Amino acid sequence: SAMRRRSALGHGLAAASAALFAALSGHFAYGTAFSFRSASGPPSPTPPAGSAGLASSRSFGRVRSFRAGRRASPGPGRGPLRTPRAEGADGRFRPTSVALPSPQLSSVSQSTVNIAKNIVGAGMLSLPKGVAAFGGNSQALIPALAVALGLSLLSAYTFVLIGDLCGKTGTSSFADAWAATVGPNSKFLPLAACLGKAAIGTISFLMIIGDCLSLLLSPLGLPPFLASRSAAIVWTTLLVLLPLCSMKSLAPLAKFSVGGVLSNVYISLFILLRCFDGSYRPGGAFFRAAPLAPAFHAARENPWAALAHPGFAVLLSILATAFLAHYNAPLFYEQLAPDANGDKGAGFRSAATMGFAGSALIFSAVMAGGFMTFGKNSMGLILNNYASDDALAMLARAAILVSLITAFPLVFFSLRKQVIGLFGSGAERFNAEQPRAMTVMMLVAVMGIALNLRDLGKLAAFAGACFGSFLIYIGPALMALCSTKYSRGGKLGRATQVTLIPLGVALGVLGAIQTFK
């Protein structure tokens, strides 16, 4: 009848309005899934028709159930909200499902960009100095590039290993995957490594951001409350880093990571340009303006003899942890969208392969281009070799700032995850209920430390060598060897995993020794 149709329309509009109000007012928690029961039976094993947008409750939020006629829990400070209902064929109104926004997961391309940005940072600018420590001509690049390629392949392999282990054990952190494979009694080892690396990383990034930004602002003659190092740290944290770190997932961060990756690409292209255009060679446009003139030595008969040079350990210690993003591997795996079959493995391997390959390409360009421009006089931060009146070099220094800012949230996400894991269910509940407050508290703590420190120096380098070697080589290999659910690779895979453990120990010791030389 017309009255029945009007009644159905009215109830439908009321249900839609209630759902819209709940979504806009934040009544529905992000990623929460709802299970609806009829008044006379258990919940259906499959969602009702029209509920394709229901979010999965496995990884995001709690499952709430409603019965017909029962009001939904209103939440603090909100009025009552009736369960949405629809008219059935018999004229009775029953609860119906509400399509909720699913958590935004990352595509393979988004994950690739984020992985590459997580790897590539200001540390690449020290690679030419690593080559200069043992070589003085182009032949030194042959073993240098070979070692860089080999370590990038091993790092990509162990990165995928961590993601696969998290998927097979149903865990979402490095420490939990360790507990499920190696054992819970030693869970503190990966937790300390991930927490230490992420904490030192965020503090170091913010310190460098403050130093770089204050230097860029100093020629403008701005007052100290705007242009000083402390002001740069405070304003950057509040206006830029807080919004980036408040994002709920890695997917929306990908567009900012694209900017960071492009800034690194620009730096590598600039370095290659100056290598080939001759601007810093004798008679070049910037030869006299450069802080140090290029210096090269005669070529050796055998380029592989450089492997026995004591200075080769400098490059090896830099490259050993250059491809470090493994503390975030569980996060990248967790937030990767599955394929049509619900599997993440193939997509994760593709994203890791492309991310590490792109990073290795950028590292190789910077290492080769910087060294071939300045040779033995390559500085620890290669951009310092370029003349102050080189406009493209100034843009490269600004690009490093963009790179650091876009990389900061990726390291911060790991830090937040490790802190939550350290303090347990209480911190997890607080983060679920007050995510912005959690982010603000942690950012303020990091900012406070960065404001009061000028140089982490040897402590950061030593911790990076030890934690990085554990996270890249030792930890993933031990988890794979101890896991009863992981068998990919056969005998070759097992042999590789066994080899990674002493290799990681050797590289960690080497890095620690180089730190204190």
C-alpha positions in Angstrom: 0.0 0.0 0.0 1.0 3.7 -0.4 1.2 4.0 3.4 3.4 1.0 3.7 5.8 2.4 1.0 5.9 5.8 2.7 6.7 4.0 6.0 9.5 2.0 4.4 10.9 5.1 2.8 10.8 6.9 6.1 12.5 4.2 8.0 15.1 3.9 5.2 15.9 7.6 5.4 16.1 7.4 9.1 18.5 4.5 8.9 20.7 6.3 6.4 20.6 9.5 8.4 21.6 7.6 11.6 24.5 5.9 9.8 25.7 9.2 8.3 25.5 11.0 11.7 27.4 8.2 13.3 30.1 8.2 10.8 30.5 12.0 10.9 30.4 12.2 14.6 33.0 9.5 15.1 30.5 7.2 16.7 31.8 4.2 14.6 35.4 3.5 15.6 37.8 3.4 12.7 37.8 0.0 11.1 35.2 -1.5 13.6 33.1 -4.3 12.2 29.5 -5.0 13.2 27.8 -8.3 13.5 24.0 -8.2 13.4 21.7 -10.8 15.0 18.1 -11.4 14.4 15.7 -11.4 17.3 15.3 -15.1 17.2 18.6 -16.7 16.1 22.4 -16.7 16.2 24.5 -14.5 14.0 24.6 -15.5 10.4 28.0 -16.9 9.3 28.0 -14.7 6.3 27.1 -11.0 6.2 23.6 -10.0 5.0 23.1 -8.9 1.4 24.3 -5.4 0.7 27.1 -5.5 3.3 30.0 -5.7 1.0 31.6 -2.7 2.7 31.8 -4.3 6.2 35.3 -4.0 7.5 37.2 -7.0 8.7 37.5 -7.3 12.5 40.6 -9.5 12.4 43.1 -6.6 12.4 41.0 -3.5 13.0 39.0 -2.8 16.1 36.4 -4.8 18.1 33.3 -6.6 16.9 30.0 -5.2 18.2 26.7 -7.0 18.1 23.2 -5.6 18.1 19.8 -7.2 18.6 16.6 -6.1 17.1 15.0 -3.4 19.2 18.2 -2.7 21.2 19.8 0.8 21.0 23.3 1.1 19.9 25.8 2.1 22.5 25.9 5.9 22.2 29.5 6.5 23.2 30.6 9.3 25.6 28.8 12.6 25.2 26.5 11.4 22.4 22.8 10.8 22.3 21.2 7.4 21.7 21.4 5.9 18.3 18.9 3.3 17.1 20.0 0.2 15.2 19.3 0.7 11.5 16.3 -1.4 10.4 14.7 -2.4 7.1 11.3 -3.9 6.2 11.2 -7.5 5.3 8.8 -9.4 3.0 6.4 -10.1 5.8 6.1 -6.4 6.7 8.3 -6.7 9.9 11.3 -4.5 10.5 14.6 -6.2 11.2 18.1 -5.1 11.8 20.2 -4.6 8.7 23.8 -4.1 8.1 25.6 -0.7 7.6 28.4 -0.5 5.1 31.3 0.9 7.0 34.4 2.4 5.5 37.1 -0.2 5.3 40.6 0.7 6.6 42.6 2.1 3.7 45.2 -0.5 2.8 48.2 0.1 0.5 48.5 -1.1 -3.0 51.7 -2.7 -4.3 52.8 0.6 -5.9 52.1 2.6 -2.7 54.0 0.0 -0.6 56.9 0.1 -3.1 57.2 3.9 -2.8 57.0 3.7 1.0 59.6 1.0 1.3 62.0 2.9 -1.0 61.5 6.0 1.1 62.0 4.1 4.3 65.4 2.9 3.0 66.8 5.9 1.2 67.9 8.8 3.4 70.7 11.2 4.1 73.0 8.2 4.9 73.5 7.7 1.1 75.5 10.9 1.0 78.4 9.2 2.9 78.8 6.4 0.4 81.4 8.3 -1.8 83.5 8.8 1.3 83.4 5.0 1.9 84.8 4.4 -1.5 87.5 7.1 -1.0 88.6 5.3 2.2 90.2 2.5 0.1 90.4 3.7 -3.5 91.5 6.7 -5.5 90.4 5.8 -9.1 87.4 4.4 -11.0 88.5 0.8 -10.4 87.5 1.1 -6.8 83.9 1.3 -7.9 83.9 -2.3 -9.3 84.1 -4.0 -5.8 82.1 -1.2 -4.2 79.1 -1.6 -6.6 79.4 -5.4 -6.4 79.2 -5.4 -2.6 76.3 -2.9 -2.7 74.4 -5.1 -5.0 75.0 -8.3 -3.0 74.0 -6.7 0.3 70.9 -5.2 -1.3 69.8 -8.6 -2.4 70.4 -10.1 1.0 68.6 -7.3 2.7 65.6 -7.7 0.3 65.6 -11.4 1.0 65.4 -11.0 4.8 62.8 -8.2 4.5 60.5 -10.6 2.6 61.4 -13.3 5.1 60.0 -11.2 7.9 56.8 -10.5 6.1 56.2 -14.1 5.2 56.8 -15.2 8.8 54.4 -12.6 10.1 51.8 -13.9 7.6 52.3 -17.5 8.5 52.3 -16.9 12.2 49.5 -14.4 12.2 51.6 -11.8 14.0 51.9 -8.0 13.2 55.3 -7.1 14.7 58.9 -8.2 14.6 58.9 -9.1 18.3 55.6 -11.1 18.1 56.9 -13.0 15.1 60.1 -13.8 17.1 58.1 -15.0 20.0 56.0 -17.3 17.8 59.1 -18.8 16.2 62.2 -18.5 18.4 60.4 -18.3 21.7 58.7 -15.7 24.0 61.5 -15.8 26.6 63.9 -13.9 24.3 61.3 -11.5 22.8 63.0 -8.6 24.5 65.9 -8.8 21.9 63.9 -7.8 18.8 61.8 -5.5 20.8 64.9 -3.6 22.1 66.4 -3.6 18.6 63.3 -2.2 16.9 62.6 0.3 19.7 66.2 1.5 19.9 66.6 1.8 16.2 63.3 3.7 15.8 63.9 6.0 18.8 67.4 6.9 17.6 66.1 7.3 14.1 63.3 9.8 14.9 65.5 11.8 17.2 68.4 12.0 14.7 66.0 12.9 11.9 64.5 15.7 13.9 67.9 17.0 14.9 69.1 17.1 11.3 65.9 18.7 10.1 66.4 21.5 12.7 70.0 22.0 11.6 69.3 22.0 7.9 66.2 24.2 8.1 67.9 26.8 10.3 70.8 27.0 7.8 68.4 27.5 4.9 66.5 30.2 6.8 69.5 32.1 8.2 70.2 34.2 5.0 66.6 35.5 5.2 67.3 37.6 8.3 64.3 36.3 10.2 64.0 36.7 14.0 65.3 33.8 16.2 61.8 32.7 17.2 61.3 31.7 13.5 64.7 30.9 12.2 66.7 29.4 15.0 67.4 25.7 15.3 65.0 25.2 18.2 62.3 27.2 16.4 62.8 25.1 13.3 62.4 21.9 15.3 59.3 23.1 17.1 57.5 24.6 14.1 58.3 21.7 11.8 57.0 19.2 14.4 53.8 21.1 15.1 52.9 22.2 11.5 54.3 19.4 9.4 55.2 16.2 11.3 52.2 16.1 13.5 49.7 15.9 10.6 51.8 13.3 8.8 52.3 11.2 11.9 48.5 11.3 12.7 47.6 9.4 9.6 45.9 6.1 10.3 47.7 4.1 7.7 50.6 4.1 5.3 48.4 4.4 2.1 47.7 8.2 2.3 51.4 8.7 3.3 52.5 7.3 -0.1 51.9 10.5 -1.9 54.2 12.3 0.5 56.7 9.5 0.1 56.6 10.1 -3.6 57.9 13.6 -3.0 60.6 12.2 -0.8 61.7 9.6 -3.4 61.7 12.3 -6.1 63.9 14.5 -3.9 66.4 11.6 -3.6 66.2 11.0 -7.4 66.9 14.7 -7.9 70.0 14.5 -5.7 71.3 11.4 -7.5 70.7 13.1 -10.9 72.4 16.3 -9.8 75.4 14.3 -8.6 75.6 12.4 -11.9 75.2 15.7 -13.8 78.1 17.3 -12.0 80.2 14.2 -12.6 79.7 14.3 -16.4 79.5 18.1 -17.1 83.0 18.8 -15.8 82.0 21.7 -13.6 84.4 20.6 -10.8 87.3 19.5 -13.0 90.3 21.8 -13.5 89.1 24.7 -15.6 85.4 24.0 -14.8 82.9 26.6 -13.7 83.1 25.6 -10.0 86.6 24.2 -9.7 88.0 27.1 -7.8 84.9 27.6 -5.7 84.8 24.0 -4.4 86.0 23.5 -0.8 88.4 20.7 -1.9 89.8 20.0 -5.3 89.2 16.6 -6.8 92.1 14.1 -6.2 92.7 10.8 -7.9 95.4 8.1 -7.8 96.8 5.8 -10.4 94.8 2.7 -11.3 95.8 -0.7 -9.8 96.3 -3.8 -11.9 93.7 -5.8 -10.0 90.6 -3.9 -8.8 89.6 -6.7 -6.4 92.8 -6.2 -4.5 90.9 -3.3 -2.8 89.0 -6.0 -0.8 92.1 -6.5 1.3 92.6 -2.8 1.9 91.9 -1.9 5.6 89.8 1.1 4.4 87.4 -1.2 2.6 85.9 -1.9 6.1 84.6 1.7 6.1 82.5 1.2 3.0 81.4 -2.3 4.2 80.2 -0.9 7.6 78.2 1.8 5.8 76.6 -0.6 3.3 75.9 -3.3 5.9 72.9 -1.3 7.3 72.2 1.0 4.4 69.2 -1.0 3.3 67.6 -1.1 6.7 63.8 -1.0 6.8 63.2 -4.3 8.4 61.8 -3.0 11.7 58.8 -1.8 9.5 58.5 -5.0 7.5 55.5 -6.3 9.6 53.8 -3.0 9.3 54.2 -2.9 5.5 52.9 -6.5 5.3 50.0 -5.8 7.6 48.8 -2.7 5.7 49.2 -4.2 2.2 46.0 -4.9 0.4 45.6 -8.6 -0.5 45.0 -9.8 -4.0 41.8 -11.3 -5.4 42.5 -14.6 -3.7 43.1 -12.9 -0.3 46.9 -13.5 -0.5 49.5 -10.9 0.4 52.6 -12.9 -0.3 53.1 -12.2 -4.0 52.3 -8.5 -3.7 54.6 -8.1 -0.7 57.5 -9.8 -2.6 56.9 -7.5 -5.6 56.8 -4.4 -3.5 60.0 -5.4 -1.6 61.8 -6.3 -4.8 61.0 -3.0 -6.6 61.6 -0.9 -3.4 65.0 -2.4 -2.7 66.0 -2.3 -6.4 65.1 1.4 -6.7 67.0 2.1 -3.5 70.1 0.2 -4.8 69.9 2.2 -8.0 69.9 5.5 -6.1 72.7 4.4 -3.8 74.8 3.3 -6.8 74.3 6.6 -8.6 75.3 8.7 -5.6 78.3 6.5 -4.7 79.6 6.4 -8.2 78.8 10.0 -9.2 80.1 11.6 -6.0 83.3 9.6 -6.0 84.1 10.1 -9.7 83.7 13.9 -9.1 85.9 14.4 -6.1 87.9 11.1 -5.7 90.0 10.8 -2.5 88.7 14.2 -1.3 85.1 13.1 -1.1 83.7 14.3 2.2 81.5 12.4 4.7 78.5 14.4 3.5 79.1 14.6 -0.3 76.9 17.7 -0.7 79.5 19.7 1.3 82.0 19.2 -1.5 79.9 21.4 -3.9 80.4 25.1 -4.1 78.2 27.4 -2.1 77.2 29.4 -5.2 76.2 26.2 -7.1 72.4 26.8 -7.4 71.6 23.2 -8.2 73.6 22.1 -5.1 71.5 24.4 -3.0 68.4 22.7 -4.4 69.9 19.4 -3.5 70.4 20.5 0.1 66.8 21.5 0.2 65.8 18.2 -1.3 67.5 16.4 1.6 65.3 18.3 4.0 62.2 17.1 2.0 63.6 13.6 2.1 64.0 13.6 5.9 60.6 15.1 6.6 58.8 12.5 4.4 60.9 9.7 5.9 60.2 10.7 9.5 56.6 9.4 9.7 57.6 5.9 8.5 60.2 5.7 11.4 57.7 7.2 13.8 55.0 4.6 13.0 57.5 1.9 13.9 58.4 3.7 17.2 54.8 4.0 18.1 54.2 0.3 17.4 57.2 -0.7 19.5 56.1 1.5 22.4 52.7 0.0 22.3 54.2 -3.5 22.3 56.4 -2.6 25.2 53.7 -1.4 27.5 51.1 -4.0 26.5 47.3 -3.9 26.4 47.0 -0.6 28.4 49.0 1.3 25.7 47.1 -0.5 22.9 43.8 0.5 24.4 44.8 4.1 24.9 46.1 4.3 21.3 42.8 2.9 20.0 40.7 5.3 22.0 43.0 8.4 21.8 45.3 8.0 18.8 45.9 11.7 18.4 46.9 12.0 22.1 49.3 9.1 21.8 50.9 10.7 18.7 51.2 14.1 20.4 52.7 12.6 23.6 55.4 10.7 21.7 56.2 13.6 19.3 56.6 15.9 22.2 59.0 13.5 23.9 61.1 13.1 20.7 61.1 16.9 20.2 62.2 17.5 23.8 65.2 15.2 23.3 66.1 16.7 19.9 66.0 20.2 21.4 68.4 19.3 24.1 70.9 17.3 22.1 73.3 18.5 19.4 75.0 15.3 18.4 74.1 11.7 19.0 77.5 10.9 17.4 79.1 7.6 18.2 76.2 6.3 20.3 73.9 6.5 17.3 76.4 4.9 15.0 77.2 2.1 17.5 73.6 1.4 18.1 72.9 1.5 14.4 75.6 -1.1 13.7 74.4 -3.5 16.4 70.7 -3.1 16.0 70.9 -3.0 12.2 72.9 -6.1 11.9 70.5 -8.0 14.1 67.3 -6.7 12.3 68.7 -7.3 8.8 70.7 -10.5 9.0 70.6 -12.3 12.4 67.0 -12.0 13.5 65.2 -13.0 10.3 67.5 -15.9 9.7 67.0 -17.3 13.3 63.2 -16.9 13.0 63.1 -18.8 9.7 65.3 -21.6 11.0 63.3 -22.0 14.2 59.9 -21.8 12.5 57.9 -25.0 11.9 55.6 -23.2 9.4 58.2 -21.7 7.1 60.0 -24.0 4.6 60.4 -21.9 1.5 63.7 -22.1 -0.3 64.6 -25.8 0.4 68.2 -26.6 1.1 69.5 -23.4 -0.6 67.2 -21.3 1.5 68.3 -23.0 4.7 72.0 -22.7 3.7 71.5 -19.0 3.1 69.7 -18.5 6.4 72.5 -20.3 8.3 75.1 -18.2 6.5 73.3 -14.9 7.4 73.9 -15.4 11.1 77.7 -15.3 11.2 77.7 -12.7 8.5 75.4 -10.5 10.6 77.6 -10.9 13.6 80.8 -10.1 11.6 79.2 -7.0 10.1 77.9 -5.8 13.5 81.4 -6.2 15.1 83.0 -4.5 12.1 80.5 -1.6 12.3 81.1 -1.2 16.0 84.9 -1.1 15.6 84.7 1.5 12.8 82.5 3.6 15.0 85.1 4.1 17.7 88.1 4.5 15.3 
